[in-house]
Amino acid sequence: MVHFSVEIYKSNGMVERFNRTLLEEFYQIAMLKKIYTSLDELQDDLDQFIYYYNFKRTNQGYRLNGKIPYQKLLNGMRKLSLPEPG
C-alpha cells in the first residue's frame, strides 16, 4: 500500500469551497428551475455549468484574483514553457 502526504488543511478547504459553489450556484438553482427525469439530463446541465465555471466565470479567490480558472492555467503553462492546447 502506498501512502501520499497531502497538506489537507489547504487542499481540503479549496475542495470544500468548490463543493459549496456547486451547491449554491448550480444544484439549488437547477432543482428549482427544472424537474430532471434522468441522470443524463442532470449530467448535461452540470457539464454546462462546469464549462461556465472554468471558462467564463471570474473567480475572486486569493489565487485567481478576478481571473477565470482557464486563464490561470494558461499563465502557468506559459511560465513552464508548455505549448498551449490546440
MINU-544978 format. One line per 3 residues: number of its first residue (from 1); their letters; for each residue x, y, z of N, C-alpha, C. Coordinates in pm, whole numbers, plus 32768, in hexadecimal, padded with zeros to 4 digits. Example, Ala and Ser with C-alpha at 12.3 -4.5 7.8 and 13.67 -1.06 7.14 Angstrom:
1	AS	8527/7DC7/830C/84CE/7E3E/830C/8528/7EB6/830C  8505/7F1F/82C4/8557/7F96/82CA/850A/8003/8313
This chain:
1	MVH	8055/7F8A/8000/8000/8000/8000/8059/807C/8000  8037/80DA/7FA9/8083/8155/7F9D/8034/81C6/7FDE  8077/8217/802F/8037/8288/8070/8074/8309/803A
4	FSV	8020/836C/8027/804D/83EE/7FF9/8032/8455/8064  808F/84B0/8074/807D/851C/80D4/803C/8593/808D  7FD1/85C3/80C4/7F89/8634/808B/7F74/869B/80F8
7	EIY	7F87/871A/80D4/7F6A/8784/8133/7ED4/8797/8138  7E93/8748/818A/7E01/8741/818C/7DC3/87C8/81AD  7DFC/8810/820A/7DBF/888D/8234/7DB7/88F2/81C3
10	KSN	7E0F/88EA/8160/7E09/8945/80EE/7DB1/890D/807F  7DCE/8894/8053/7D86/885C/7FE1/7CF4/883E/8004  7CDA/8812/807D/7C51/87F2/80A3/7BFA/8870/80A3
13	GMV	7C30/88E0/80CC/7BE4/895D/80CB/7BBC/8986/803F  7C14/8971/7FDF/7BF3/8993/7F54/7B87/8938/7F1E  7B8F/88B9/7F3F/7B2A/885A/7F13/7AA4/8879/7F54
16	ERF	7AA6/8897/7FD4/7A2B/88BA/801A/79EB/8938/7FDF  7A3C/899A/7FBA/7A07/8A14/7F7F/79CA/89F7/7EF6  7A0B/89A2/7EA7/79D4/897D/7E25/794F/8933/7E37
19	NRT	7948/88D8/7E99/78CB/8891/7EB3/785C/88F3/7EDA  787D/8956/7F29/781A/89BA/7F50/77EC/8A0B/7ED7  784A/8A2E/7E7F/7827/8A76/7E05/77C8/8A23/7DAE
22	LLE	77E7/89A2/7D9E/778E/894A/7D52/7702/8946/7D8F  76FD/893D/7E12/767B/8939/7E55/762E/89BA/7E40  766F/8A2C/7E5C/762A/8AAD/7E59/760F/8AE2/7DCC
25	EFY	766B/8ACB/7D71/765D/8B07/7CEC/7626/8AA7/7C83  7627/8A27/7CA1/75EF/89CA/7C3F/7577/897C/7C77  7590/8923/7CD8/7527/88C7/7D03/74AC/890C/7D3B
28	QIA	74BC/896C/7D94/7447/89AD/7DCF/73F4/89F5/7D65  7436/8A31/7D05/73EF/8A79/7C9B/73B3/8A17/7C36  7400/89B4/7C0E/73D2/8954/7BA8/7358/8906/7BDA
31	MLK	7358/88DF/7C57/72E9/8890/7C8C/7269/88E1/7C9A  7275/8965/7CA3/71FE/89BA/7CA7/71C7/89D5/7C1D  721E/89D9/7BB9/71F5/89FE/7B32/71C0/8989/7ADF
34	KIY	71ED/8910/7B00/71D3/88A0/7AA5/71BD/881F/7AF4  7166/87CC/7AC0/7155/8746/7AF8/71A2/86E6/7A9E  7206/86A6/7AD5/725A/864B/7A86/721B/85C1/7A83
37	TSL	7214/8589/7A0C/71DA/8504/79FD/7243/8497/79ED  72C2/84C1/79E1/732E/845E/79D6/73B1/849B/7A08  740C/8443/7A2C/7491/8472/7A55/74DC/84AF/79E0
40	DEL	74C5/847D/7968/7508/84B5/78F1/74E1/8547/78DC  7464/8566/78F5/7435/85EF/78E7/7479/864B/794E  7481/861B/79C8/74C6/8667/7A31/755A/8675/7A10
43	QDD	7598/8609/79E0/7626/860D/79BD/7641/8671/794E  75E9/867A/78EC/75FA/86DA/787F/75FB/8769/78B5  759D/8788/790F/7599/880E/7949/7612/8828/79A2
46	LDQ	763D/87C2/79EC/76B5/87D2/7A3E/7730/87E9/79E7  773B/87A1/7979/77AB/87B6/791C/77AE/8845/78E7  7738/887B/78C8/7731/8905/7899/775F/8966/7906
49	FIY	7737/894C/7983/7760/89A2/79F1/77F7/899B/7A06  7830/8924/7A00/78C1/8913/7A14/790D/895D/79A5  78DB/8958/792B/7919/89A4/78BE/7914/8A39/78DF
52	YYN	789F/8A69/7906/788F/8AF6/792D/78EF/8B19/799F  78F8/8AC5/7A02/794D/8ADD/7A77/79E0/8AE9/7A4F  7A0D/8A92/79F7/7A9B/8A8F/79D2/7AC2/8AF3/7965
55	FKR	7A64/8B19/790E/7A87/8B6B/789A/7A44/8BF3/7893  79DE/8C0D/78E3/7994/8C8C/78D9/798C/8CD9/795D  797D/8C94/79CB/7962/8CD2/7A4D/79E4/8D02/7A8D
58	TNQ	79E6/8D83/7AB3/7A5C/8DB5/7AFB/7A5A/8D7F/7B89  7AD0/8D6F/7BC1/7ADD/8D37/7C47/7B24/8D9C/7CA0  7AEC/8DB6/7D13/7B24/8E1A/7D6D/7B7E/8DDD/7DD8
61	GYR	7BA0/8D5F/7DCB/7BFA/8D1D/7E2A/7C83/8D60/7E2C  7CCB/8D4C/7E98/7D4B/8D91/7EA9/7DB3/8D67/7E42  7DA2/8CF6/7E03/7E04/8CCC/7D9E/7DDF/8CF9/7D11
64	LNG	7D60/8D13/7CF8/7D36/8D38/7C72/7D21/8DCE/7C61  7CFC/8E13/7CC9/7CF0/8EA5/7CC6/7CA1/8EDA/7C4F  7C29/8EA7/7C39/7BD3/8ED9/7BCF/7BE7/8E98/7B47
67	KIP	7C42/8E3A/7B3C/7C57/8DF4/7ABE/7BFC/8D7A/7AB9  7BED/8D44/7A41/7BA7/8CC5/7A36/7C0E/8C55/7A45  7BE6/8BE0/7A76/7C48/8B75/7A8C/7C9B/8B52/7A11
70	YQK	7C5E/8B56/799B/7CA9/8B35/7921/7D1A/8B99/7907  7D02/8C1A/7924/7D6B/8C7F/7914/7DE1/8C5E/7970  7DC3/8C38/79E9/7E2D/8C15/7A49/7E7C/8B9B/7A18
73	LLN	7E36/8B3A/79E0/7E79/8AC4/79A9/7ED6/8AEB/7938  7EA5/8B3F/78DC/7EFA/8B6A/786C/7F73/8BB8/789C  7F61/8C0F/78FE/7FD2/8C5A/7935/803A/8BFC/7970
76	GMR	800C/8B95/79B6/8068/8B32/79EF/80B0/8AE4/7984  8069/8AC3/7919/80A8/8A79/78AB/8113/8ACE/7869  80F8/8B50/7859/815B/8BA8/781B/81D8/8BB2/7871
79	KLS	81C5/8BB6/78F5/8239/8BBD/794D/828F/8B3F/7941  824E/8ACF/7928/8298/8A52/7918/82C4/8A39/7888  82A2/8A96/7830/82C0/8A8B/77A1/8281/8A12/7760
82	LPE	8209/89F3/778A/81C0/8985/774D/816C/89BC/76DA  8156/896E/7672/8105/899C/7602/8073/89AC/762C  802F/8A0E/75F4/7FA1/8A21/760E/7F52/89B3/75C8
85	PG	7EE2/898C/7604/7E90/8924/75C2/7E57/8959/7540  7E4B/8900/74DD/7E1F/8928/7458/7D8F/892C/744F
